[in-house]
Amino acid sequence: MKSKSTATLLAFFLGGLGIHRFYLGQNGMGILYLVFCWTFIPALIAFFDFFVFIFMSESRFNNKYNFNTGF
C-alpha cells in the first residue's frame, strides 16, 4: 500500500529524478523523468506534483494509487 506522505516527500526531494513515479508504480513515467532530468523540466513537473499530492485527499489518493491493493 502506497503512502501519500511518502509520495509527497519523494516528489519534493527526489522528484527531478522521478523517484516518486517509481514509488507509485508508474515506471514508464519514472524512466522519462530520468532520461530528461538534465533539462530540469521533470523537476518543475515534480514540484507541481508535490502540491497536487499535498492538496489531494487521502481517499482520492487511495482510489488512484492503491485501488488494486484492496485498501
Secondary structure, DSSP 8 states (H G I E B T S, - for coil): ---HHHHHHHHHHHGGGTHHHHHTT-HHHHHHHHHTGGGTHHHHHHHHHHHHHHHS-HHHHHHHHSGGGT-
